[in-house]
Amino acid sequence: MEILTPRDLKDKFKSPWIAPYKKILTMVDDDIVELVEYHPCVGGSEWMIYQYKRSSDLVLDSIRDGDKHTYLLKVGKSDMNLKPSFRAAGIEEVSVEGDEVRVVHSGLAGAGVGAAMCRGMAEGVNRVELYNVGGGSKVGRAGVITPRLEKIVIGIDDTDTKEEGATWTLANNIGMELDEMGFEYLNHVTVQLYPHNPNKTQNCVAIALVFAVKPGEKELLVKKTHELLKKYTLSDKTSIAVLEGIGIPEKLRSYAEAAKKSMITLEEAQLTANEVGVQLLEVTGAQGEIGALAALGLYDDLEEAVKVYY
């Protein structure tokens, strides 16, 4: 086994056969790991999504959004039975050790090169344990070690007025500002709410911002989000909701679905938040808690999030 840092790999492997990944992040919630990879290609990376889910029972789900892969993994080991074309690449081990996560990739031919050298050069990687160099007909195997992170999703609603403002743009700009502070801004999701709400400013949407943060930084992220919203909001009803961890409680998803189809009271929102362990915070007023909580319930289902129910 050879242990190499991203810098070591860049110095050692200078080849037209290597396309470095851009960034790799790993978020942990008990025995579940969410792996996010920014691939050097866009459409071509769909091959990885398809192969990984076929080849390894550690991969619970896999999604591609542009050049971003998201894999939902379980901690453990898998007996890899690689077969050209059919099961050409996969994940054979996932482990969490202190403040680090190890994901062992294996693959045939080009997938083996991707397992070690391409991933190992990415931002966010601490080091790579190189077991076998792939390429051609050879199997490549490598453990990619990354910092352990946590997933935090912040729902935001009611920041504009009938005269000016736009919640989705303000939320995105705040997300980008938070990213510059060191909080990894992963996604922005627009969630359509009940279109016949008489209190809406116009389109009636709420926003979910998704972050990966270092352990212990959740409170600082929430504090900074609150401060930025307080500074920029135009509404006296602005609120946020905060969800920790990977996965959405079923009761929270049901609440979000109901908020798309009917009026929800503030009391119902607060009761649901208490039951599912979501933190609600007023910025300028409590009314926004209804939509902010609903945004959390559908942040991982983009197609459902944007649907309009008449």
Secondary structure by P-SEA (a helix, b strand, c coil): cccccaaaaaaccccccbbbbcbbbbbbcccbbbbbbbccccccaaaaaaaaaacccccccccccccbbbbbcccccccccccccccccccccccccccbbbbbbbbcaaaaaaaccccccccccccccccccccccbbbbbbbbbcbbbbbbbbbccccccccccaaaaaaaaaaaaaaacccccbbbbbbcccccccccccbbbbbbbbcccccaaaaaaaaaaaaaaacccccccbbbbbccccccaaaaaaaaaaacccccaaaaaaaaaaabbbbbbcccccaaaaaaaaaaccccccccccccc
